[in-house]
C-alpha cells in the first residue's frame, strides 16, 4: 500500500507540467572547482518550481510537494548559455537533461586562489545574468582535501531501511533532517587545520543538489563541490563504479593533492576506498568509516581504516591526517 501511494503521488504531481503553463527559467550553477589554470564548471537550466527554503515547522505534505517537484524537474533542453568567470567567457548548450559543462584549460590570465563568482546568461543578448554561482580555486601544490560521502555519512538517511529512507527523502526538508553526531565539528576542525577543499561524492541524484547544499549550510558543515549522480546517464543502481570514477577524476585533476576519504559502512564506501588506496597508496592521507547501526561487517572489510559509530572522538585523528602533506 505504501508503495502504491508513493507512485500514485508521483504520477499526480508529474502531470503538472502538462496541465499548467511553464514556469520561469531557473539557472542552477553547481559549485565549480579547479587550479589557477584549469577550471571545471557545470550546471543545469530548469523551469523554476518555486521551492521553499529549509523550515523546521513545515508539514510533511508540503515537504512532499517540494521534494516530488525536485525529482520531476522540468529540464530546458538545447538552451544557449554564456558563462562568464573573471572576464573570460564560454558559450555552450544544455543537453537533454538540461545540463551544461565546461572544462577550461590553460586559463590566461591565471586565476587567483580562493572563491570566484561565476555568472551565467541565457543567451548572448541577455542584459542581466540569469544566475550566479561559485568556483573554488585550489593551489596546485602538496596539500590535503576531503572526499566525503553524504547519505549516512553526513546526514541520517537510513539507507538500510527503505521506508525510513523514503520518509527522510520525501517527507522532510533539510532543517528537519539530522546530521551524524559530531560531523559538523570534525569537518570544521579539518577546514581550520588546513583542508583545502571538501568534495561530496554521493549517489544522491543531481535533482537533490540544492537540498544537500541547504543541509550543509543549515548545519554549518563546510560546503564544496557536490559530485552527484546523473540519472540520465549514470547507471541507476551502480555505486562502486560511479564513485570510483569520480574519485579517479579528482586524483587526475589534482595530482599533488592527498585526500582523506570519509564514508559509512551502509553500502559500498569501504570497498570503493580500499580500491582507491590500492591504486593510489601515496595519495590517501587516511580513511574514516562511520559504522551504521547494527553493522555486523567482518573486521577484514575495514583494513587500513578508522571506524566509529559517529565523529565525537574523531577530531584528533582527522585533523592529524589533514596535516600529513
C-alpha positions in Angstrom: 0.0 0.0 0.0 2.8 2.5 0.9 4.5 1.8 -2.5 1.2 2.3 -4.3 0.5 5.6 -2.5 4.0 6.8 -3.3 3.9 6.1 -7.0 0.3 7.5 -7.2 1.6 10.8 -5.8 4.5 10.8 -8.2 2.0 10.4 -11.1 -0.3 13.1 -9.9 2.5 15.6 -9.4 4.2 14.6 -12.6 1.2 15.8 -14.6 1.6 19.4 -13.6 3.9 20.2 -16.5 1.2 19.1 -18.9 -1.7 20.7 -17.1 -0.2 24.1 -16.4 1.8 26.8 -18.1 5.5 26.6 -18.0 7.4 28.0 -15.0 10.0 30.7 -15.3 13.6 29.7 -16.2 15.9 28.9 -13.3 19.7 28.6 -13.5 21.2 26.1 -11.2 25.0 26.5 -11.1 27.0 23.7 -9.4 29.9 24.8 -7.3 32.9 24.6 -9.7 36.5 23.8 -8.9 40.0 23.8 -10.3 43.5 25.1 -10.2 44.7 28.6 -11.3 45.0 27.4 -14.9 42.3 24.6 -15.2 38.7 25.1 -14.2 35.7 22.7 -14.3 32.2 24.3 -14.4 28.7 22.8 -14.8 25.1 23.4 -14.0 21.5 22.9 -15.2 18.8 25.0 -16.8 15.4 24.2 -15.3 11.9 25.5 -15.0 11.7 27.3 -11.6 9.4 25.3 -9.3 9.4 27.9 -6.5 10.9 25.5 -4.0 11.0 26.7 -0.4 13.9 27.3 2.0 14.6 24.9 4.9 11.9 25.2 7.6 11.8 23.1 10.7 8.0 23.7 11.0 6.9 22.8 7.5 4.4 20.0 7.2 5.2 16.6 5.8 2.7 17.2 2.9 4.3 20.5 1.9 7.7 18.8 2.0 6.4 16.0 -0.2 5.2 18.6 -2.8 8.6 20.3 -2.8 10.6 17.0 -3.0 8.5 15.5 -5.7 9.0 18.7 -7.7 12.7 18.3 -7.2 12.6 14.8 -8.6 10.5 15.5 -11.6 12.3 18.7 -12.5 11.5 20.1 -16.0 14.8 20.4 -17.8 15.3 23.0 -20.5 17.0 21.3 -23.4 19.1 23.0 -26.0 19.3 26.3 -24.1 22.1 28.5 -25.4 24.0 30.0 -22.5 27.0 32.1 -21.9 29.3 31.5 -18.8 31.5 34.3 -17.5 34.3 33.9 -15.0 36.7 36.8 -14.3 36.1 38.4 -17.7 36.6 35.2 -19.5 33.6 33.6 -21.3 32.4 30.4 -22.9 29.3 29.5 -24.9 27.5 26.1 -24.8 24.2 24.4 -25.0 22.3 22.3 -22.5 21.8 18.6 -23.2 18.6 16.5 -22.9 18.8 16.7 -19.1 19.3 20.5 -19.1 22.9 20.0 -18.2 25.9 22.0 -19.3 29.6 21.6 -18.5 32.8 23.4 -19.4 36.5 22.3 -19.0 38.5 25.4 -19.3 42.2 24.5 -19.5 45.3 26.8 -19.8 43.4 29.8 -18.4 45.1 33.1 -19.2 45.4 35.1 -17.1 45.6 32.6 -14.3 43.0 32.7 -11.6 43.9 33.7 -8.0 43.4 31.2 -5.2 40.1 31.2 -3.3 36.4 31.6 -4.3 35.4 33.3 -7.5 31.9 34.2 -8.8 30.6 32.6 -12.0 27.7 34.3 -13.9 25.5 32.6 -16.4 23.4 34.3 -19.1 20.6 32.6 -21.0 22.0 33.9 -24.3 24.3 36.4 -25.8 21.6 39.1 -25.9 20.7 38.9 -22.1 21.3 42.2 -20.4 21.4 40.6 -16.9 22.8 37.3 -15.7 20.1 34.6 -15.0 22.2 33.0 -12.2 25.4 33.1 -10.3 27.5 30.5 -8.5 30.9 29.9 -7.1 34.1 28.2 -8.3 36.8 27.2 -5.8 40.4 27.6 -7.0 43.0 25.4 -5.2 46.7 25.8 -5.3 48.5 23.0 -7.3 50.9 22.1 -4.5 51.1 19.4 -1.8 48.1 19.7 0.5 45.1 17.7 1.7 41.4 17.7 0.7 38.4 15.8 1.9 36.3 13.4 -0.1 33.1 12.6 1.7 30.0 10.6 1.1 26.7 12.2 2.1 23.9 9.8 3.0 24.5 8.1 6.4 28.0 9.7 6.4 26.9 13.4 7.0 23.1 13.0 7.4 21.0 10.3 8.8 19.4 8.8 5.6 18.6 5.3 6.8 19.6 3.7 3.5 19.3 0.2 5.1 15.6 0.7 5.7 13.8 1.6 2.5 10.7 3.0 4.2 12.6 5.2 6.6 14.8 6.3 3.7 11.8 7.3 1.7 10.4 9.3 4.6 13.6 11.2 5.0 13.9 11.9 1.3 10.3 12.8 0.6 8.6 14.0 3.9 11.3 16.1 5.4 13.3 19.2 4.4 16.9 19.9 5.3 16.0 21.7 8.5 14.2 18.6 9.8 16.9 16.1 8.9 19.5 15.1 11.5 23.3 15.3 11.0 25.5 12.5 12.2 26.7 13.3 15.7 29.9 15.3 15.6 30.2 15.7 11.9 30.0 19.5 11.8 32.6 19.9 14.5 35.0 17.4 12.7 34.6 19.0 9.3 35.0 22.5 10.7 38.2 21.4 12.5 39.5 19.8 9.3 39.0 23.1 7.5 40.7 25.0 10.3 43.6 22.6 10.2 44.2 23.3 6.5 42.0 21.0 4.4 41.9 23.0 1.1 38.5 21.7 -0.1 35.6 19.4 0.6 34.3 17.2 -2.3 31.0 15.4 -1.6 30.8 12.3 -3.8 27.3 10.8 -3.4 24.9 8.5 -5.2 22.1 11.0 -4.5 20.5 12.4 -7.7 21.5 15.8 -9.1 17.9 16.8 -8.5 18.7 17.0 -4.8 21.7 19.3 -5.3 20.0 22.3 -3.6 18.6 20.2 -0.9 22.0 18.8 0.0 23.6 22.2 -0.2 20.9 23.7 2.0 21.5 21.0 4.6 25.3 21.7 4.7 24.7 25.4 5.1 21.9 24.9 7.7 24.2 22.9 10.0 27.3 24.9 9.2 29.1 22.0 7.6 31.8 23.1 5.2 30.4 23.2 1.6 32.1 22.3 -1.6 31.6 20.7 -5.0 28.8 18.1 -4.9 29.6 15.3 -7.4 26.1 13.7 -7.6 24.6 11.1 -9.8 23.0 12.0 -13.1 20.1 9.5 -13.5 20.0 10.4 -17.2 23.5 8.9 -17.9 24.8 7.2 -14.8 23.7 3.6 -14.0 20.8 3.8 -11.6 21.9 1.2 -9.1 25.7 1.3 -9.5 27.6 2.6 -6.5 31.2 1.3 -6.6 32.0 2.1 -10.3 30.3 5.6 -10.1 32.2 6.7 -7.0 35.5 5.2 -8.2 35.3 7.2 -11.5 34.6 10.4 -9.6 37.5 9.9 -7.2 39.8 8.9 -10.0 38.9 12.2 -11.8 39.8 14.2 -8.7 43.1 12.3 -8.4 43.9 13.2 -12.0 42.8 16.8 -11.8 44.8 17.5 -8.6 47.9 15.4 -9.0 49.7 17.0 -6.0 46.8 16.7 -3.5 46.3 14.0 -0.9 42.8 13.0 0.1 41.1 11.9 3.3 38.2 9.6 2.4 35.2 9.6 4.6 32.2 7.3 4.3 30.0 4.8 6.0 29.5 1.0 6.2 25.9 1.0 5.0 26.7 0.5 1.3 30.0 0.3 -0.7 32.2 3.0 0.7 34.8 0.7 2.3 35.1 -1.3 -0.9 35.5 1.9 -3.0 38.0 3.4 -0.7 40.0 0.2 -0.4 40.4 0.1 -4.2 41.4 3.8 -4.1 44.1 3.1 -1.5 45.4 0.2 -3.5 45.5 2.3 -6.7 46.9 5.5 -5.1 48.8 4.4 -2.0 50.7 7.6 -1.6 47.7 9.9 -2.2 45.4 8.7 0.6 46.1 10.5 3.8 43.5 8.4 5.8 40.2 6.6 5.6 37.4 7.1 8.2 34.3 4.9 8.0 31.2 5.6 10.1 29.7 2.3 11.3 25.9 2.3 10.7 23.6 1.0 13.3 23.6 -2.8 13.7 26.6 -3.2 11.4 27.9 -6.7 11.5 30.6 -6.5 8.9 33.8 -8.5 9.5 36.9 -6.6 10.6 38.6 -7.6 7.3 36.3 -5.2 5.5 37.9 -2.2 7.2 41.7 -2.9 6.9 43.7 0.3 7.0 40.6 2.3 8.0 39.5 4.0 11.2 35.9 3.2 12.2 33.4 4.5 14.7 29.6 5.0 15.0 29.9 8.8 15.0 32.5 11.6 14.9 32.6 12.6 18.6 36.1 11.3 19.1 37.5 11.7 15.6 38.7 15.3 15.6 42.3 14.5 16.6 42.6 11.6 14.1 41.2 13.6 11.1 43.0 16.8 11.8 46.3 14.9 12.1 45.6 13.4 8.7 45.0 16.9 7.3 48.4 17.9 8.4 50.0 15.0 6.6 51.2 16.6 3.4 
